[in-house]
C-alpha cells in the first residue's frame, strides 16, 4: 500500500464514526418529532405541572390539525355541541343526539336537585363506608369519618369531582339515595332532557346516560344557580378535615379554570371521566362577547377535551363560523 493510499484509508476510517453519529442523530430527531406529534398529551402532562398547558397546546397543534379544509374545527370528542346561550342557536354540532355515558357531568344534576330541596347548607354531614366507591375503586381525599357541611361537600363535588362528597349529598337527601335519584330523573324530565337517565349521584355508573343536546339544557339550567357557578369556577380551595391537622387543598378538575388565563371567561364548568364515557367537559363561557354553552363528550386522551375547547374558541374568535348541524 502506498503512503497516499494509506492516508486515504485513515481518513475514511476516521469519518465513519462521525457519519454514523450524524445518521443516528437524524434518526433520533425524526423519532422524537414523531413521538411529539403523536403523543401531544404526554408533553401537555409535563408542562401542565409547570403551569404552561396553553402554550404547549398551541405548539402541539398546527393550523391544519386544528381545522379542516372548510375552516371548521377538527374535534377529538365523539359528540360535541356549542350553543348560543341566549338564543339556543346551535353554533357547532357533532352527533348531538347520540346517547352516551356522561360520568361526573352527572354531578351538575346532583347539585341542582340538592339545592332545589332547600336543605340547610351549614348542616354537618359525615362521610361513611356507604360513600366509598366500590364500583370503580376511585381514590378520594375524604377519609371515612370526615365531617363537613353540606355547602363544603357541594364545593368539593363540583370543583374537584369528589365522589364521596356527591354520594354523601345524595345519601342525606330526604328519603335517601333512591328518592334522590328519582328527583334527578324528575328534574331531567322537567328540563326537557327526554333522552337522559340517572342512576346515582356521582356519575360513576355507566348507566348515567345523556346526549350532548340534553346536556346543553342541563348546563343552561345549572347556570341559573349562583352557588354552582361559584364553586365550579373556583381554581382551588383548602378545607379543614377533622381527621387531619393541616387544611387539605382541593383543585378544580378543569385545567382551563385551574390555570386561569385572560383568554378564557368561564362562568360554569364540569368535567367527567370513566372508561365507558371517555373524557367529558361541559362549560358556559364568554367568547367574543357571546355567551355560549359548550359540551364535549367521549374524547380520548387526557387533554383532548381541553384542546377541543381551545379549537372552538379560536374558531369563534376568528369570526368565520356559521351554524352547522352534523
C-alpha positions in Angstrom: 0.0 0.0 0.0 1.4 3.4 -1.0 1.7 6.1 1.5 -1.0 8.1 -0.3 -3.5 5.2 -0.2 -2.7 4.6 3.5 -3.6 8.2 4.3 -6.9 7.9 2.3 -7.8 4.8 4.3 -7.1 6.5 7.6 -9.3 9.5 6.6 -12.1 7.2 5.7 -11.9 5.3 8.9 -12.0 8.5 10.9 -15.0 9.8 9.1 -17.1 6.7 9.7 -18.0 7.4 13.4 -19.0 11.0 12.6 -21.2 9.9 9.7 -22.8 7.2 11.8 -23.3 9.6 14.6 -24.9 12.1 12.2 -27.2 9.5 10.8 -28.1 8.3 14.3 -28.8 11.9 15.4 -31.1 12.5 12.3 -32.9 9.2 13.1 -33.3 10.2 16.7 -34.6 13.7 15.8 -37.1 12.2 13.5 -38.3 9.7 16.1 -38.6 12.4 18.7 -40.6 14.6 16.3 -42.9 11.8 15.5 -43.3 10.9 19.2 -44.1 14.6 20.0 -46.7 14.8 17.2 -48.4 11.5 18.1 -48.3 11.9 21.9 -49.0 15.6 22.5 -50.9 14.7 25.7 -47.6 13.4 27.2 -46.0 16.8 26.6 -49.1 18.5 27.9 -48.9 16.5 31.0 -45.3 17.5 31.7 -46.0 21.2 31.0 -49.3 21.3 32.8 -47.5 20.5 36.0 -45.4 23.6 35.4 -48.4 25.8 34.6 -47.8 26.2 30.9 -50.5 24.0 29.4 -51.9 26.6 27.0 -48.5 27.4 25.5 -47.8 23.8 24.8 -51.2 23.1 23.4 -50.6 25.7 20.8 -47.2 24.2 19.9 -48.7 20.7 19.6 -51.5 21.7 17.2 -50.6 23.2 13.8 -53.3 25.1 11.9 -54.1 22.2 9.6 -54.5 19.9 12.6 -56.9 22.3 14.4 -59.2 23.0 11.4 -60.4 21.1 8.3 -60.4 22.3 4.7 -63.7 24.1 5.3 -62.3 26.0 8.3 -64.3 24.1 10.8 -62.7 22.7 14.0 -61.4 19.1 14.0 -62.6 17.9 17.4 -61.3 14.8 19.2 -64.7 14.5 21.1 -67.0 11.9 19.5 -70.0 14.1 20.5 -70.0 17.8 20.8 -72.3 20.8 20.8 -71.7 24.6 21.0 -74.8 26.7 21.6 -75.7 30.4 21.9 -76.8 30.5 25.5 -79.2 33.4 24.9 -81.0 32.2 21.7 -80.4 28.5 21.8 -79.0 28.6 18.3 -76.6 25.8 17.6 -73.2 27.0 16.5 -71.5 23.7 16.2 -72.9 20.1 16.4 -71.4 16.7 16.2 -73.5 13.6 17.0 -75.6 15.7 19.4 -78.4 13.1 19.8 -76.2 10.1 20.4 -76.8 8.5 23.8 -73.6 8.1 25.8 -72.5 7.7 29.5 -71.7 11.1 31.0 -69.6 10.3 34.0 -69.2 13.1 36.6 -71.0 15.6 34.4 -73.9 13.9 36.3 -72.9 15.9 39.4 -74.4 19.1 37.9 -77.8 17.4 38.2 -76.8 16.3 41.7 -76.1 19.9 42.7 -79.4 21.3 41.2 -81.5 18.6 42.9 -79.8 19.1 46.3 -80.2 22.9 46.0 -83.8 22.6 44.9 -84.6 20.8 48.2 -83.5 23.9 50.2 -81.7 21.8 52.8 -79.6 23.6 55.5 -76.2 24.3 53.8 -74.5 24.6 57.2 -75.6 21.2 58.4 -72.7 18.9 59.1 -72.7 15.6 57.3 -70.3 12.6 57.7 -68.5 10.5 55.1 -69.3 6.9 55.8 -68.4 3.5 54.3 -71.5 3.8 52.1 -69.8 6.7 50.3 -66.7 4.6 49.3 -66.5 3.8 45.6 -66.7 0.1 45.3 -67.7 0.2 41.6 -64.6 1.8 40.1 -62.3 2.0 43.1 -61.6 5.7 42.6 -59.5 7.4 45.2 -60.6 10.2 47.5 -59.1 12.9 49.7 -62.0 12.4 52.1 -61.4 9.7 54.7 -64.3 7.8 56.1 -65.4 9.7 59.2 -64.7 13.2 57.7 -67.3 15.7 58.8 -68.1 18.7 56.6 -71.0 21.0 55.9 -73.4 20.4 53.0 -72.0 23.6 51.4 -68.4 22.2 51.6 -69.5 18.9 50.2 -71.2 20.7 47.3 -68.0 22.7 46.6 -65.9 19.5 46.6 -68.3 17.5 44.4 -68.4 20.2 41.7 -65.0 21.8 41.8 -62.9 18.6 42.4 -65.5 16.0 41.4 -65.2 14.3 44.8 -67.3 11.1 44.5 -67.6 10.6 48.3 -68.9 14.2 48.6 -71.5 13.7 45.9 -72.5 10.3 47.4 -73.0 11.9 50.8 -75.2 14.6 49.3 -77.4 12.1 47.7 -77.5 9.8 50.7 -78.5 12.6 53.1 -81.4 13.7 50.9 -84.9 13.2 52.4 -85.8 9.6 51.6 -82.3 8.6 50.9 -80.4 7.9 47.7 -83.4 6.2 45.9 -85.5 9.3 46.5 -82.6 11.5 45.3 -82.1 9.6 42.1 -85.9 9.7 41.4 -85.7 13.5 41.9 -82.8 13.7 39.5 -84.8 12.0 36.8 -87.8 14.2 37.5 -85.6 17.2 37.1 -84.3 15.9 33.8 -87.9 15.4 32.6 -88.8 18.9 33.7 -85.9 20.4 31.7 -86.9 18.5 28.6 -84.0 16.1 28.8 -86.0 13.3 27.2 -83.1 11.1 26.4 -81.4 11.2 29.8 -81.4 8.8 32.7 -79.7 8.9 36.0 -78.9 6.1 38.4 -76.6 7.6 41.1 -75.4 11.0 42.4 -71.7 10.5 41.5 -71.7 9.6 37.8 -69.6 6.5 38.5 -72.1 4.2 37.0 -72.1 3.9 33.2 -75.9 3.9 33.1 -76.0 7.6 33.8 -76.8 8.4 30.2 -77.5 11.5 28.2 -76.8 13.3 24.9 -75.0 16.5 24.0 -78.3 18.1 23.1 -79.8 17.2 26.5 -76.7 18.3 28.4 -76.8 21.7 26.8 -80.2 22.1 28.5 -78.8 21.0 31.8 -75.9 23.4 31.6 -78.2 26.3 30.8 -80.3 25.3 33.8 -77.4 24.9 36.1 -76.1 28.4 35.2 -79.1 29.8 36.9 -77.8 28.6 40.3 -75.2 31.1 41.7 -73.8 28.5 44.0 -73.0 26.2 41.1 -71.4 28.9 39.1 -69.2 29.9 42.0 -68.0 26.5 43.1 -67.5 25.2 39.5 -65.2 28.1 38.6 -63.0 28.2 41.8 -59.4 27.2 40.8 -58.7 25.6 44.2 -59.8 25.7 47.8 -58.5 24.5 51.1 -60.8 22.6 53.5 -60.2 21.6 57.1 -60.8 17.9 57.6 -61.4 16.8 61.2 -59.1 13.8 60.6 -56.1 15.9 59.7 -54.3 18.8 61.3 -53.4 20.9 58.3 -56.0 22.0 55.7 -56.2 19.9 52.6 -56.1 21.6 49.2 -58.7 20.6 46.6 -58.2 21.7 42.9 -60.6 22.2 40.0 -60.6 19.3 37.6 -60.8 21.7 34.6 -57.3 22.9 33.7 -58.8 25.9 31.9 -60.2 27.0 35.3 -57.2 25.9 37.4 -54.7 27.6 35.1 -56.6 30.8 34.8 -55.9 32.8 31.6 -57.2 36.1 30.2 -58.1 34.1 27.1 -61.0 32.5 28.9 -64.0 33.8 30.7 -65.7 30.7 32.1 -68.9 31.1 34.0 -69.6 27.4 34.7 -67.6 24.2 34.4 -67.8 20.5 35.0 -65.6 17.6 33.8 -66.2 13.9 33.8 -64.4 10.6 33.2 -65.0 6.9 33.4 -63.6 4.5 30.8 -67.1 4.0 29.3 -67.7 7.7 28.9 -64.3 8.9 27.8 -63.2 12.4 28.7 -66.1 14.8 29.1 -66.3 18.6 29.6 -69.2 21.0 29.8 -68.8 24.7 30.2 -70.5 28.1 29.9 -68.1 30.7 28.6 -67.9 34.2 27.0 -66.3 34.1 23.6 -66.0 37.2 21.5 -68.8 38.8 23.5 -71.2 35.9 23.0 -72.3 33.6 25.9 -72.0 30.0 24.8 -72.7 26.6 26.2 -70.1 24.0 25.2 -70.5 20.2 25.5 -67.6 17.8 24.7 -68.2 14.1 25.2 -66.3 10.9 24.7 -62.9 12.3 23.9 -59.9 10.1 24.0 -56.7 11.4 25.6 -56.4 13.2 28.9 -56.1 16.7 27.4 -58.1 16.3 24.3 -61.2 17.9 25.7 -59.2 21.0 26.6 -57.8 21.0 23.1 -61.3 20.9 21.7 -62.4 23.8 23.8 -59.4 25.8 22.6 -60.2 24.9 18.9 -63.7 26.1 19.3 -62.6 29.3 21.0 -60.1 30.1 18.2 -62.7 29.3 15.6 -65.3 31.6 17.1 -62.8 34.4 17.7 -61.8 34.2 14.0 -65.4 35.2 13.3 -65.9 33.0 10.2 -68.2 30.4 11.7 -71.8 29.8 10.8 -74.4 27.4 12.4 -73.8 23.8 11.4 -75.5 20.5 12.1 -73.8 17.1 12.0 
